[in-house]
Amino acid sequence: MTISMSVDELLAGMTRAWNAGDGAAWAAHFAEDADFVDVVGRVQRGRDVIATEHQKIFDTVYQGSRLAIRCLDSRQLADGILLVHTVSVLRVPGGPRAGEWHAIQTKIVRDGRILAFHNTGRTDLADFVGDDEDLARQSPQEWRRQDS
């Protein structure tokens, strides 16, 4: 099995689990001692916690949601260990999170299981900087605090 095939299979399984609203199936893609940083910055440690916390959101704010996720890039860090970046679109049909949400994820994968997962919401840079078009055109390295 090639590296890209295993990543594709991992993502397909995660998509199926999310779209079924199945926290245990979602968490099955993680190592027993995995760390998951969610989109609001909470650290979830361990497969059981990841399963429980995801089931909570599947049953509430993300009920009936549909996830589309794809590999942006991946590279081998060591034998059997991959660094994987993915992008996703989450479509939520109703409730407080109704709408379409875009995110990017960083994953460390060992032997087909996720060891670490960091999820970050994506937004337009102009929105992030409060519609300041001049600041939005600058690269982040050019941003400076006014008092420094």
Secondary structure as the mmCIF struct_conf table of DSSP 4:
data_model
#
loop_
_struct_conf.conf_type_id
_struct_conf.id
_struct_conf.beg_label_comp_id
_struct_conf.beg_label_asym_id
_struct_conf.beg_label_seq_id
_struct_conf.end_label_comp_id
_struct_conf.end_label_asym_id
_struct_conf.end_label_seq_id
HELX_RH_AL_P HELX_RH_AL_P1 ILE A 3 ALA A 20
TURN_TY1_P TURN_TY1_P1 GLY A 21 GLY A 21
HELX_RH_AL_P HELX_RH_AL_P2 GLY A 23 ALA A 27
TURN_TY1_P TURN_TY1_P2 ALA A 28 HIS A 29
STRN STRN1 PHE A 30 VAL A 37
TURN_TY1_P TURN_TY1_P3 VAL A 39 VAL A 40
BEND BEND1 GLY A 41 GLY A 41
STRN STRN2 VAL A 43 ARG A 45
BEND BEND2 GLY A 46 GLY A 46
HELX_RH_AL_P HELX_RH_AL_P3 ARG A 47 PHE A 58
TURN_TY1_P TURN_TY1_P4 ASP A 59 GLY A 64
STRN STRN3 ARG A 66 ALA A 78
TURN_TY1_P TURN_TY1_P5 ASP A 79 GLY A 80
STRN STRN4 ILE A 81 VAL A 92
BEND BEND3 GLY A 94 GLY A 95
TURN_TY1_P TURN_TY1_P6 PRO A 96 ARG A 97
STRN STRN5 GLY A 99 ARG A 110
TURN_TY1_P TURN_TY1_P7 ASP A 111 GLY A 112
STRN STRN6 ARG A 113 GLY A 121
HELX_RH_AL_P HELX_RH_AL_P4 LEU A 125 PHE A 128
TURN_TY1_P TURN_TY1_P8 VAL A 129 ASP A 131
HELX_RH_AL_P HELX_RH_AL_P5 GLU A 133 ARG A 137
BEND BEND4 GLN A 138 GLN A 138
HELX_RH_3T_P HELX_RH_3T_P1 PRO A 140 GLU A 142
TURN_TY1_P TURN_TY1_P9 GLN A 146 ASP A 147
#
